[in-house]
């Protein structure tokens, strides 16, 4: 018989990027006494990965738990970026309710809609937390109206519409139920969680069942499966059957060697866990997301929605440039293959396929950000490789017509730049769906645009809006192919020979366009050293020194002035490269190069096309 476990609550924190989810979790941890009084605690303690800290975004969902008045609250901090939507979808299966965090100034944003839709589809109760109420330009009352409109747009039920609202400043560590209340601490939010989020229920007497929603990986114990105990009790050394709802043939006998529960930021070993507990199990090598661990007496898989398919792909290629192997620790195809296969252990939205060429792997993901985070992680670990321009993955519908992934792009842009943005997105096959005024002299535009139309656009967008525009996207299914798009209007400046760049050579080169390198840098023939102002590629000799003569001209002693080069970040370089170019990635350097380094061969292949 089903019973409720009253001393446990399982919640996920969902929100748009940068609305303060991770900071809110920090405060809940601090105020529930997880840290000692004098303990030095890093900001955004849940973002454990270097890239997460630098970019200020959450990439992987994290589990933690706090105790409040004898109740254990399991909290899952989820990513807000659309590229990591695969993480959010499956995490919601573990919880009985969500806290929707919304910025008191920005209000409902595209990603808010995406994550909220997922929660409402699963009939999860929602607590709305209006965060950052201490911002000078905060407008909490208007934001509440926006949120309620969003609930109605998403066909929320009457119970879901009747949700509690909490006002908070995660940074200041306060929450109130009414803006006129005295601000003390986070207690009102804790109380609302206990009162409004239902306790997990299941049958403690039934055979054990647990759905694996996340996978962790550890060099020492291998795969760790994280999930919620749905029925029965799970204990150490228990014999179980591993099954999968989407793969009826999978039936494997396994044994649980270790069982952990979450306590603050730590995992603590336990001997057994009952219904509603979120636990981690180790000792099962073949475990993957969506699997069910069940008792042999009644093996039954729990249904689980399929993970969203990737929409974009890149080729990861062994580096074969003249500078190959000089800076990286791992450079062979075996190293590359092992590392990509290891990534599949924890990233469900990623696909890795081997091609006819043993040195080339096709890697598909949910978006450019998804793949660029993988590239950045790999270069930090000492890998050296090359990547091609991102391409979208086409599908074929039942009539045999080609379809392509579409995105909804939401743009907030200062009024003066509206025309430029509409013009650029229209050239990239974007259709303007709606246009309205936003706050403080901004216009909000909504476009439906092919995913490939956004490849390489973000850098251009930031330039066009002088860094003031905000561009957010969410996946919008597949639609018929919209026609060809011309990506880059300008050509590349290409090094003519190998050597070291000198000021004299660069001085004449900079008149042709924007340089990516300064003096004293090693170059090779076929390496892209800048962007041409015109459409065609030009080869230049940047290693050329001035011929010495025995007569001195009066201007010879005047120093040649070089414009500082434009140093491209990883994202900018991925945006810039064209279809006939590669980005060479090493732990120390990013170099753009032509796929075919030899100028004559390059010309021949372009004629044969």
Secondary structure, DSSP 8 states (H G I E B T S, - for coil): --EE-TTEEEEEEEESTTSSHHHHHHHHHHHTT-S-TT----TTTT--SHHHHHHT---S-EEEEEEETTEEEEEEE---SGGGHHHHHHHGGG-SEEEEEEETTT-S-HHHHHHHHHHHHTT-EEEEEEE-TTSTT--HHHHHHHHHHHHHHTT--HHHHS--EEEEETTTTEEESSTTS----SHHHHHHHHHHS---EE-TTS--EEEEEEEEEETTTEEEEEEEEEES-EETT-EEEEEETT-TT-EEEEE--EEEEEEBTEEEE-SEE-TT-EEEEES-TT--TTEEEEEGGG-------------EEEEEEE--STTTTSS-SB-SHHHHHHHHHHHTTT-TT-EEEE-SSTTEEEEEESSHHHHHHHHHHHHHTTB-EEEE--EE--EE-TTS-EEEEEEEEEEEEEGGGHHHHHHHHHHTT-EEEEEEE-SSSEEEEEEEEEGGGGTTTHHHHHHHTTT--EEEEEEEEEEE--------SS-EEEE-SSEE--HHHHHHHTTSEEES--TT-EE-TTEEEEEESSSS-EEE-TT------SS--TTTTS-----------HHHHHHH--TTEEEEE-SS-EEEEESS-SHHHHHHHHHH-
